Amino acid sequence: MKPLSVSELVAGIRRLVEGVEEWQRVWVVGELSGVRHHASGHWYFTIKDESAQLRAVLFRRDAQNLTKPLEEGMAVMAYGRVGVFERDGQTQLYVSLVRDMGRGSQDLQLEVLKQRLYQEGVFSRPKRPLPMVPRAIGVITSGSGAARYDIETVVRRRYPGMPIVLYPVLVQGRDAAASIVEALSQVHHDLVDVLIIGRGGGAKEDLAAFNDELVVRAVFASPVPVISAVGHEIDTTLVDLVADMRAPTPSAAAELAVPELAQLLAWQENLNARLTAALRQRITWEKDRIAGWIEHGLLAHPETLFREYRHSLDRWEERAERAYERLMVESRRRLDRVQTSLPLLNPELPLARGYAYVTDARDQLVTRNGVQWGQSYQIHWHDGSVWMNPKPEESGDDNE
C-alpha cells in the first residue's frame, strides 16, 4: 500500500466527514467556552458538555443574525455542519445559527460556590503586603510549562541569585486540584516568603482546577502571601479572588514578586548620599551654633561672669584684714597688761621688802602649822637662805 502524506490523510478524513449527510445539517447542544470575537467579525468558540468538547466557528455573514453577543458559559443550541480544518487537522463545527438556552450548569455551580465563599469571608480577608526583598520565591505551576520558564527568566533578570523553589503540579485534568493542594501544604516547610501560583492561558475548562473549592481554601490558608497568575488577563478564577495579589500573566507575577536589584542598589546609593548630605548639613549647623555661643559676651569675655564674685571677694578680704588688725591690736593690749602685772607676781619681790619664806627638805612651802620639832627647814630671804633645826623651848618643870 502506498504511504500517504499528512495532507492526503487529512484531506481523506475531511472527505469522509463531509460525506456523511447527517453531519452536514446538525443541531448541537452544549455550553460555550473560550469565546473570541475576531476583528474580522467572526466568532470562535468551543461547545462542550460534561465529557467532550468541539471547536466551532460562526462566520461574520451568519453572525449578523445574532440577537445578542455570544458569552462565556452560555448554554446554546447551534446549527451547522461538521468539517475538518486541513491546516491543523482539527474537526470543528461550522455554525450558521445559534439559539441561547441560558447559563450553563457549570457556570451556575461556579456562581453558587463563589457566593458561598463570599458569605464565609474567604474573599474579604485583608490582603497581605508582599515582602520587599523575599528570601526565596515559591512557584506552583507545571514543571514543563511555559509559565515556569517565564517566571524564572524574569526573576533572574530582575534579581540575579534569588532562590526559586519550584513545586511542579498538574494544572489541568481530573487530578490537578489535588496536586495543587498537596503543593500548597508543602510551602510552610520551606523558607519562601512569597508564592506564585498559576499557569499559562487556556480555555475556561482548562482553568477548572483553579476554581476548585479545595484549592481556594488551601490558598486562603497559605502561610505566605500568594500572587495569582492564572490564565490571561481576561480570565478570572476563584483563586484570583482569594489571592493576596493578582497578575495578568506569570511574567507579570514574577515582576511583582521580586524587586529589580539594580534599582535597589541605586536607591541604596541615593539614601547613602542623602544621609551623608544630611550629616554634613547637621555638622555645619552645629558648628555655627557653637560658634554663636563662643562669640557670646560671656564666653568671649568670661571675666564678666566672675566680676561680681571678685568684688565680693575683695570686700570679704578687706573685712578680714580689718578684723585681723583689730584682733592684733587687742592681743597686743592684753600682752602689755600681762607684762605689766608679771613683776607683781614675782615671789621674790616681797622678799626685797624684808619678808622670807620657809621650805622643808623636799623644797615644799611650810606654814606655821606645818612646822615640826626636830626637822630641818630652809629660810629664804632676798639675799640668801639658811637651814635651821628648831628645838622645843625649855620648861621650868624638871619633870618635863
Buried (B, 14 or more C-beta within 10 A) or exposed (E): EEEEEEEEEBBEBBEEBBEEEEBBEEEBEBBBBBBEBEEEEBBBBBBBBEEEBBBBBBBEEBBEEEEEEBEBBBBBBBBBBBBBBEEEEEBBBBBBBBEBEEBBEBBEEBEEBBEEBEEEEBBEEEEBEBBEEBEBBBBBBBEEBBBBEBBBEBBBEBBEEBEBBBBBBBBBEEEBBBBBBBBBEEBEEBEBBBBBBBBBBBBBBBBBBBBBEEBBBBBBEBEBBBBBBBBEEEBBBBBBBBBBBBBBBBBBBBBBBBBEBEEBEEEEEEEEEEEEEEEEEEEEEEEEEEEEEEEEEEEEEEEEEEEEEEEEEEEEEEEEEEEEEEEEEEEEEEEEEEEEEEEEEEEEEEBEEEEEBBBBEEEEEBEEEEEEEEEEBBBBBBEEEEEEEEEEEEEEEEEE
